[in-house]
Amino acid sequence: MGVSPEELQAKVAVIAGRYLDRVSREIEQLKSMVDQAASGDLAIVKEIEALTHRMHGSGAMLHFDEISGPAGELERMSAEFASTGQVDQPRMIPVLQRLQAAIVKTCANRPAPPSTRP
């Protein structure tokens, strides 16, 4: 027997909630990493690329375009810095700020989870 559209929608809502919880925590980690990138440390830049890759891809899949867009921009920027060996950390700051604002806004506007009480 298959999954009903309502069950599928409920499962996606749970996954979306977990994603928002995760990126709400990860943005703090990302801010610290971007600060560290000012040193030119390419290992940090590659970590930023990996973290923003996950934010970007999962956000796109769940239709959180406001989050996915700036995450993808940071991902591409980090890949560029890693490939050239030149880190222009100040370019990352406004994109990081847009990403953080999108996460805050999306979390504030998310609907409350359905009640499990009878």
LUMZABA-629283 format. One line per field, with one value per residue (C-alpha): x, z, y; residue in one letter. Coordinates in Angstrom, 1 decimal. Layout:
REM residues N
X <- c(X / ...)
Z <- c(Z / ...)
Y <- c(Y / ...)
resn <- c(A / ...)
This chain:
REM residues 118
X <- c(0.0 / 1.3 / 1.7 / -1.1 / -0.5 / -1.2 / 1.3 / 3.9 / 3.2 / 3.6 / 6.9 / 8.2 / 7.2 / 9.1 / 12.2 / 11.8 / 11.6 / 14.8 / 16.6 / 15.6 / 16.8 / 20.1 / 20.8 / 19.9 / 22.7 / 25.1 / 24.9 / 26.7 / 29.4 / 29.6 / 30.0 / 33.0 / 34.5 / 34.1 / 35.9 / 38.7 / 38.8 / 40.3 / 43.6 / 43.6 / 43.4 / 42.2 / 41.3 / 38.7 / 37.5 / 37.0 / 35.0 / 32.8 / 32.3 / 31.2 / 28.8 / 27.2 / 26.9 / 24.7 / 22.7 / 22.3 / 21.3 / 18.9 / 17.4 / 16.7 / 15.2 / 12.9 / 12.0 / 13.7 / 15.0 / 15.7 / 18.2 / 19.4 / 20.4 / 22.9 / 24.2 / 24.9 / 26.6 / 28.9 / 29.5 / 30.6 / 32.7 / 34.5 / 35.2 / 36.6 / 38.8 / 40.0 / 40.8 / 42.7 / 44.4 / 43.3 / 40.7 / 38.7 / 36.9 / 35.3 / 33.3 / 31.8 / 30.4 / 27.3 / 26.4 / 26.7 / 24.5 / 21.8 / 22.0 / 21.6 / 18.7 / 17.0 / 17.3 / 15.9 / 13.0 / 12.2 / 12.3 / 10.1 / 7.5 / 7.4 / 4.2 / 3.9 / 4.2 / 0.9 / -0.3 / 0.0 / -2.6 / -6.1)
Z <- c(0.0 / -0.9 / 1.1 / 0.9 / -0.2 / 3.3 / 4.8 / 2.3 / 3.0 / 6.7 / 6.2 / 4.1 / 6.7 / 9.3 / 7.1 / 6.3 / 10.1 / 10.7 / 7.9 / 9.4 / 12.8 / 11.3 / 9.3 / 12.3 / 14.2 / 11.2 / 10.5 / 13.7 / 12.7 / 9.3 / 10.7 / 12.7 / 9.6 / 7.5 / 10.2 / 10.1 / 6.3 / 6.6 / 7.4 / 3.9 / 5.2 / 2.2 / 4.4 / 6.1 / 2.7 / 1.6 / 4.8 / 4.0 / 0.5 / 1.9 / 4.5 / 2.1 / -0.5 / 1.9 / 2.8 / -0.9 / -2.1 / 0.7 / 0.7 / -3.1 / -2.7 / 0.0 / -1.9 / 0.6 / -2.3 / 0.0 / 1.9 / -1.1 / -3.2 / -0.9 / 0.3 / -3.3 / -3.9 / -0.9 / -2.2 / -5.6 / -4.1 / -1.8 / -4.7 / -6.7 / -3.7 / -3.2 / -6.9 / -7.2 / -3.8 / -3.2 / -0.4 / -0.7 / 2.6 / 2.6 / -0.4 / 1.7 / 4.4 / 2.6 / 1.2 / 4.7 / 6.1 / 3.4 / 4.2 / 7.9 / 7.4 / 5.1 / 7.7 / 10.5 / 8.3 / 7.1 / 10.6 / 11.9 / 9.2 / 9.4 / 10.5 / 13.9 / 13.7 / 13.8 / 17.2 / 18.1 / 20.9 / 20.3)
Y <- c(0.0 / 3.4 / 6.6 / 9.0 / 12.6 / 13.8 / 11.4 / 12.4 / 16.1 / 15.4 / 13.6 / 16.5 / 19.0 / 17.0 / 16.9 / 20.7 / 21.4 / 19.4 / 21.3 / 24.7 / 23.5 / 22.4 / 25.5 / 27.7 / 26.0 / 25.8 / 29.5 / 30.2 / 27.8 / 29.3 / 32.8 / 31.6 / 29.9 / 33.0 / 35.0 / 32.4 / 32.6 / 36.1 / 34.4 / 32.9 / 29.4 / 27.3 / 24.3 / 26.6 / 27.8 / 24.2 / 23.5 / 26.5 / 25.2 / 21.8 / 23.3 / 25.7 / 22.9 / 21.0 / 24.1 / 25.0 / 21.5 / 20.6 / 24.1 / 23.8 / 20.4 / 21.6 / 24.8 / 27.1 / 29.3 / 32.3 / 30.1 / 28.1 / 31.1 / 32.8 / 29.4 / 28.5 / 31.9 / 31.2 / 27.7 / 29.0 / 31.8 / 29.3 / 27.0 / 29.9 / 30.9 / 27.3 / 26.9 / 30.2 / 30.1 / 33.7 / 34.3 / 37.5 / 37.1 / 40.6 / 39.5 / 36.7 / 39.0 / 40.5 / 37.1 / 35.5 / 38.3 / 37.7 / 33.9 / 34.6 / 37.0 / 34.4 / 31.7 / 33.9 / 35.0 / 31.5 / 30.1 / 32.9 / 32.3 / 28.5 / 27.0 / 25.3 / 21.6 / 19.7 / 18.8 / 15.2 / 15.5 / 13.9)
resn <- c(M / G / V / S / P / E / E / L / Q / A / K / V / A / V / I / A / G / R / Y / L / D / R / V / S / R / E / I / E / Q / L / K / S / M / V / D / Q / A / A / S / G / D / L / A / I / V / K / E / I / E / A / L / T / H / R / M / H / G / S / G / A / M / L / H / F / D / E / I / S / G / P / A / G / E / L / E / R / M / S / A / E / F / A / S / T / G / Q / V / D / Q / P / R / M / I / P / V / L / Q / R / L / Q / A / A / I / V / K / T / C / A / N / R / P / A / P / P / S / T / R / P)
